[in-house]
Amino acid sequence: GEEKKALPQQFAVLKKTTEILGVYSPVGRCLKTSFALALGQILARERAVLYLNLEEYSGFEELIGKGFAHNL
């Protein structure tokens, strides 16, 4: 028989724009994480949100009450 070539499927793009927001301050212990989490929760009411914290110790495990074996 004739082999069918695997062609990539095309999907309609549901979202045409992506926004990137960053929260930064050189000052430590100034509630950046709390603000960023609150901002993410507010934005998540109307859109998809990915919260990414690049601090070595973010306190996120204690906040959600779950430990993780690995990090970025």
C-alpha positions as CSV (number, residue, x, y, z in Angstrom):
1,G,0.0,0.0,0.0
2,E,0.8,3.6,-0.3
3,E,2.4,5.2,2.8
4,K,0.9,8.4,4.0
5,K,3.3,11.1,4.9
6,A,2.9,12.5,8.4
7,L,2.0,16.2,7.9
8,P,1.9,18.6,10.9
9,Q,-1.6,19.5,11.8
10,Q,-2.6,23.1,11.8
11,F,-4.7,24.4,14.6
12,A,-6.5,27.7,14.8
13,V,-4.7,30.1,17.1
14,L,-7.0,30.9,20.0
15,K,-5.0,33.6,21.5
16,K,-3.1,36.0,19.2
17,T,-1.2,37.9,21.9
18,T,0.9,37.1,24.8
19,E,1.8,39.5,27.6
20,I,4.7,39.1,29.9
21,L,4.7,41.0,33.2
22,G,7.6,41.1,35.6
23,V,7.8,42.1,39.2
24,Y,11.3,43.1,40.3
25,S,12.9,45.1,43.1
26,P,16.6,45.1,44.2
27,V,15.3,45.6,47.7
28,G,14.8,42.3,49.6
29,R,11.8,41.5,51.8
30,C,9.5,44.2,50.3
31,L,6.5,41.9,49.6
32,K,7.3,41.3,45.9
33,T,6.1,37.7,46.1
34,S,2.9,38.6,47.8
35,F,2.2,41.3,45.3
36,A,3.1,39.1,42.3
37,L,0.8,36.3,43.6
38,A,-2.1,38.7,44.2
39,L,-1.6,40.2,40.7
40,G,-1.6,36.7,39.2
41,Q,-4.8,35.8,41.0
42,I,-6.5,39.0,39.8
43,L,-5.4,38.5,36.2
44,A,-6.4,34.8,36.3
45,R,-10.0,35.8,36.7
46,E,-10.1,36.7,33.0
47,R,-7.1,35.0,31.3
48,A,-4.5,32.2,31.7
49,V,-1.7,33.0,34.0
50,L,1.7,31.3,34.6
51,Y,3.4,32.3,37.8
52,L,7.1,31.8,37.7
53,N,9.3,32.6,40.7
54,L,13.1,32.5,40.0
55,E,14.2,33.2,43.6
56,E,16.3,30.4,45.1
57,Y,14.1,30.4,48.1
58,S,10.6,31.7,47.3
59,G,8.7,30.4,50.2
60,F,6.2,28.9,47.8
61,E,6.4,25.4,49.3
62,E,5.3,26.8,52.7
63,L,2.6,28.9,51.1
64,I,0.9,26.0,49.4
65,G,1.8,23.4,52.0
66,K,3.6,21.0,49.5
67,G,7.3,20.1,49.1
68,F,9.0,19.5,45.7
69,A,12.1,17.4,45.1
70,H,13.4,19.5,42.3
71,N,13.3,23.1,41.1
72,L,14.5,25.1,38.1
